[in-house]
Structures are given as structure tokens and as C-alpha cells.
């Protein structure tokens, strides 16, 4: 600016030497020059750092890259809050419209993963080798048919192509449905609540509702909901292993490292953060988008079945190659003859067109075998099975990790958390003892029962005088016991007595007295802690109701018994009384009974406990029968922990510290590793246990080959939930870190949910094994029959036939192959795997056991023999004098019996004979519907669509024969099962 005044002075000094007109021009020049100089100076930008083009993307990149230098140059967290129009103390200021605008401007906190697309499933199905082979063969048949027969030759090729198209469509839809169901289940599994400061008010919202600029309150165990910056100097210890695999815990502070990333978890500390990026703009969001949906859903069971299907495909393609080699060898050596006995091929005499046509026909049979060698039905069955069972599990829980389904079903040990709802919330009298002997309510002696009734009536009268809630809880439990178990009508019985619940006996013993109106008999009653009551008693009642003197040895024995009882229950309340005849008056003139010191008669002891929920006890028994063991690991003291275990029934009365079933955490920690491995199986209760002992117990059980499920609710339990095979977290009481580390979240914290979850987990393994048994039986029966029929053919197949069982004439056409071997198998997968009812009767599979046991393989071999013998007999003897079937009728019967046999095999697999006797058919409407559809389509293909399906209509006699031969599978299946049971029983019988 200094240059402008200097110019003005120079100009003003020259004015005197200029004439009038020049002075005017000079003044105009100076004015214009100065104006331009001032404008130029004013328009020159001041370049503070905050005036740069700072966008939300710039800030989110800064946080994601942890660029502390750029953050300091920008002005720190206060400047970031100002740019984001937020306040680090009060949060976002404004109404809901402000939040909506921010969500539109900066994005939502949801990561939109791509849902399964039907087109993708169609494309995947088209790539199936069997479909490709059939499609190619259909085009070849179409070309040859048109060339040789003109318009009439189109039918074979078109039927093959239509059948392939139908198979593609049905298979794609069958694969798409379970994927869609699984995607629906997974959409909201990461939803949880966070606490945000808005308008200076702390509020709880869904993590999906967080927006840029929100001030979020973080505590230990919380998952960080979005990218942001820490507010203040309070440090946080954060687990970043989710977004940075090689990093464990990182300290976040306001000076050196204020950057917080979405998807990480707070291990220790409390602080606040301001959100700078949400949803897909966070590093965690980018990781989620990059993960493919299908790979995430891959389970160990699916991978094992994939290996099995590859093994079967190898066998199928190997058999097809052998068939092709045999047929080619027979053809070129002249072993194929026509109807006149002349060989089809004579070297040097057969022209090229005939050879080419015969070779195309020869390749038909291996193509048919190879087309059905890929067992896609196995993978489809497990996908349907998992999606259906996962949907059932999610009725009571939230399945967070689909890969845990297999482990859930194989669980052999469940470690329970004390926060599970195992017991009722109120005390109840669980047992009554007379003379240290448990006496059922119905067997209490009459005179003792009358005295108990008096004590309960007095207790009812004292209800308003107690100031302690624990006394009121005990009194309510005793009164409920009198009403429900002893059949005492308190209001009605009270009319027969005169009582004074607040009297003081003149001997110094506090008590209450009651007088019976009918005979004026007077009784003083005292109740309270069993040890205290025993000290003031001189006599006692035995189990017969007779009064006996309590000598010192008897008193010591009873005190020891009381101490033992206290280790098993929550409270022990004793009752005592004294029948008196003498009484005096107190200072107010009220009568007071005369009772000597330590002169009461001991009646009995009522044991009070928080009773196990009836449904919990039933669930525990059910799980025990299914060979699931239980352990309680708790931070509580030994006595309450042991009482809980005994009340719920998974610790016997004999369990004590010496038996090894009850142990304290510090003691378990002091064991050597080998001692822990030895003792962990026997331990039922571990009291005063920390997370370290719980973690070591889980590791020891896993090393011993157990499949361990753990329930947990605290941040400290997160590491245990991770190391266990199955982690159950509690939805109501659990921390976010515990839920994030678990496989399943129990929504209502109710133990009754666990048996249902395990039931459907076992159903996955069991039903997958059932379908694998069905499919492999069909595969081997068909494969053996195909191979024997093909290599025994007298003539090479015609070029327009895709055969499965061929002797050189039309038998199984393409439509028949796809229907009998692909579509029926797919419908069987749905029928076997989808079932609304499941029971926890199945035993768990060994952790590293075979997918299919030796017994299953034996069953497959036994079940395959009958169809192989039956179909080959009809194939080779169908035209004989015994059967007198023409070629078309014979092939149609083979096709018909093969489909109906699969239906009967399906019933055998589902346990037809057992379920029929148990009356469970009404629950299986889907199975009945699928059977009805298969039968209807089969009838249409044989009787109506015989030209399209290449069949010949059958009369009712032949239909009855087909049905009868197929139904023989059911008694054969029963016979095989009974023989196996007999063999097992015989092998287990002791030798003489």
C-alpha cells in the first residue's frame, strides 16, 4: 500500500507545471490508477488454511490415513467440528430435518451389500457341466434330425433343449431362494444401539441412524460405529484387528493419535468422539463391500460336501470314460451287430457317413452318464437346509455367523453364565425336613401339620410388621407353600384362632402365641435361622410325629446337618413351638404365656431356594439325553453357585469340593496343564472364577475333543466367546463387544432358547446326511445299471438318443434323464431338508468324524442292490417269454419304476415306518405335496406327454406292477435296519 501515496505525491508536485487541461487529465489518471490499485489489493485473497476447499471427503480421507500433520494444519478437532457444523459439547443442534439433510449430504451409516441376483444364479447353472453336455447334444440331435428326417427330425433335438432349459430354470430358482433367505437374515445382524449427544441431550439410537457430526459416547466393550476423532485427552485402548489384521490393541488419545475407525472395539477407557465418515465411506465399509456374499456364507459342511460331490463326479466321469472306451473297442472290433447279425463296422467296407453316425450314437451313453455325474443336489440340499434352519434359529436368537451352524449341532459341552434366566425371580420352599429326613408335603404327620399351619397363620399376621424386604420375601414363600402344597386356607383357618403375633415371652424368648378357640389350647411359636432355633429347643419331633428329648449329641448332629443343607440351598428356616398352660399379664394387662428358656420343641426345617424354571429343568433333561454336558463357571461364591447347580439338576447332592465336581477358580488355576486336562471333564461348578479360568477351561475341553459352547455377557467374556466352538452372548445384558465376538445372540437371555438352537443345529447335520444317503444311493444304483447296460448293448445307440440305460434302442430319452435324475433329486432335497418339526433326539457328531459314517455307507450299499437287480432284470429279460414286453413298454416300465423307487427310497430315508406309527404325517404336508407333484407329473409323462417324453402309455395292470415293485423298497429298508440293529446288539452282547 505504500507505493500508492508516493505516486500521489509525485503527481501532485507536477501539477503546478501543467496547464489547466493537462491538470484535469492528470487528476483523472491518478484517480483511475489509484482505484485500480485499491481494487487489485482488495481482491487479492488472504490465504488462511481454513479457506481451502475442505470437503467431507477430505476430512474422511484425513482420518482414514491418520494424517496428524494435516489435522493440526487444519486447526484440530475444534475446527473439524466447526466445518461439520457440530458442537463437541452439545452435539448436532437442530431438529429431525437437520439429521435428514446430513444423511442425504454425507451418506447413511449402512453398508449396502449386494443381494443375490437371479441372473447370477442362472449364469452359474448354465456353466454346469451336465447342462452344457446336454445342450451340446441337443444341438447335435437337432442338426442330425433335420438333415435325415427334415421337419419330423426336429422333435428329439427340441425336446433335449427344452428339457435342459427347464432344468436350468428350476435349478437356478432352487439355488436362488435359500440365498435370498440367508441374505434377509444377515441384513440386520450388525444392528446395535449407541449413545449420541444431540441438542445437549444424551439419547440412544440405532447405529444405522448415526450421521456425520454426531458426538458419540464410548465405553469399554463398545464397537466404534463410524470413523471419527476422539474428543478430549482421555485415552482409549482399541482393538483394531478387524480393520488392521496384524494389529492388536492401539492407544487412541487427543494429542498423538486421535483417529477412530469404524468396526474396531474399545477394550478399555471411556471417551467421546465426533463422527467424520459413515457407511461405505469408512474403511470398515470398504472391507464389507469388497467381501463377496457367497464366500462369506461358505460353511465347513458345505466345503465337505463339495469334496464329496467332486469325488462322486470323478467316479461318474471315470465310469463314462470306461463305457466310451469299451463301446469304441467293441465297435471297431466288429462286436456290434444289426438285426441280421451283420457287424456295424467292417474295416475298409463301412463308409465314413455310417461310421460318423454310429460314433455319434456311441458317444450318447457316456454323455448321459457324465451329465448326471455332477451331484449339484448335495450342495443345493445343504444350502436349503442351512437357510431353513437358520431362519428357525433366528426366531429365538440372532445368528451372527452362519459357519457356526455345524458346530452348534455338534455341541457336547455348554458352559453357562450365571446371568442366564435359569431360576425364577422369587424364593420358594423346595423341601421340608423333619428330624433331618426329607418329608413330602403329603406325608407330614397330622399333629406336625397342624402346628405348621399355626406358624404359617402367625406369619401371615406378622406380614405388616416387617421392615426388611428379605423377611417379606421369605414370608411370602412360606405362605405360598402353605396354600399350594399343604392346602391351607389361611383366611378360613384364622377364624378358629385368637392370635397375638407381637407378644414377648416372659422368659426372654421373643415369639408369637396363638390360642385355639375350640379348646383354649395355647401355643407359642418361634421361627428363624435353623441354627439359632436349635439352640433354644429341648425337644424335637421325629418323622412319625412323636416328641423326643434333644440331648447334646442329637443337637450337634442336627447342627451339622443344617450346615450341610445351607451349602445346597439359599435359606433354611426352622420352626419351633411350645404348648403352654400358664400365662401372666404384661405391664399393659395383656396376657403373656410362660415359656422356659430353651424349652421349645423343634418342628422341622423348610429349605428355601430360587427354584429352577420348570421349562429349564425339562430343557436340561432333554439336552442330557442328547449327550450334552453342562458346567457353571461363575464369579459368585461357592455355596450359591453349588446351590444353583443342584437346584437345576446338573449337580448331584453328593457333589462337593472333594469329589472334584466343585472347584474354585484359583484352585483350578494352580493346576498344571496336564491336571487341568484330566480334571476338566469331571468339574461341574467353578466358583470365584475369572475370565482366565474360564478361558483355560474352554481350551482344555477343546483339547480333549469336545465341541464347546460358551455363554457370556461381559467384555471380558469376548475372548472366551471367540476361542469356543460356539459363542452364545446375552442380548439384554451383554455388552457390544461380547455380542460382536459371539456366533449367536440370545435375544431374551432365556436358557430355553439354547435347546431350540441346538435342535435346529443338529437338524442341519442330520438332514444333510439323510439327503446325502438318498442321493448317493440313487447315484450308485443308476451308475451301475447304466454301465452294465451300456457295455452289454448289442447295437450302438442311435444318434438322436441320450440314453441312461441302453441296449441300442430308445429307453431313457433326454427328458426322462433330466426328470428322473435331476428334477426328482432336487424335489427330494426340498422334501428331506425342509421340515417344520425337529426333535433333540439326535446324537452329536464327532468333531473330526466322517461326514458319512461306515454304517451309512453300508446302508447305501444295501439299498442299492435291489434297484440294480430289478432294473437289469427288466432290461435284459423284459422281452423274454416270461415278461413278453415290447421295447417301448419295457423302457417305459424301467423309467416308471426308477422314479417310483426314488419316492419309496425318500420315505425310507425320512423314516416312514417310525413316523407313521408316531402319527407325525400331519406335520409333513410339504413332503406329501412333493410326492403328489412327482406322481402327477410322472403319470402325465407316461400317459399324456408320451411323445415329448419318449414313453409308451401303460395299462393299469402294468402300473400296478410298477407300483408294487417300487413299494418293495420300504419293507427291504425296514429289514436292513432291523438286521443292523440285531447285529449291533449281538456284537455288544457278552460272550459266554
Secondary structure, DSSP 8 states (H G I E B T S, - for coil): -HHHHHHHHHHHHTGGGS-HHHHHHHHHHHHHHHHHHHHHHHHS----GGGS---HHHHHHHHHTT-HHHHHHHTHHHHHHHHTT-BTTTBB-S-HHHHHHHHHHH--S--------HHHHHHHHHT-HHHHHHHHHHHHHHHHHHHHHGGGGHHHHHHHHHHHHHHHHHHHHHHHHHHHHHHHHHHTTT--EEEEEETTEEEEEEGGG--TT-EEEE-TT-B--SEEEEESS--EEEE-TTTSTT--EEEE-SSS--EE-TT-EEEE--EEEEEEE-GGGSHHHHHHHHS-HHHHT--HHHHHHHHHHHHHHHHHHHHHHHHHHHHHHHHHTT--B-TTS-BS--TTTS-HHHHHHHHHHHHHHHHHHHHTTS-HHHHHHHHHHHHHHHHHHTTTEEE--GGGHHHHHT--EEEE-TTSB-EEEEEEEEEEEETTEE--GGGS-HHHHHHHHHHHHHHHHTGGG---HHHHHHHHHHHHHHHHTS---HHHHHTTEEEETT-B-TTS-B-EEEEETTT--EEEEEEEEHHHHHHTEEEEE-TTS-EEE--HHHHHHHHHHHHHHHTTSSEEEEEEEEEE--EEE-TTS-EEE---TT-EEEEEEEEEEEEE-HHHHHHHHHHHHTT-EEEEE-SS-HHHHHHHHHHHTSS-TT--TTTTSEEEHHHHHHS-HHHHHHHTTT--EEES--HHHHHHHHHHHHHTT--EEEEE-SGGGHHHHHHSSEEEEETTT--HHHHHH-SEEETT-BTHHHHHHHHHHHHHHHHHHHHHHHHHHHHHHHHHHHHHHHHT-SS---TT---SS-SSSS-S-HHHHIIIIIIHHHHHHHHHH--S---TTS----TT--SS-HHHHHHHHHHHHHHHHHHHHHHHHTTSTTT---HHHHHHHHHHHHHHHHHHHHHHHTTHHHHHHHT-GGG-HHHHHHHHHHHHHHHIIIIISHHHHT-----HHHHHHHHHHHHHHHHHHHHHHHHHHHHHHHHHS---
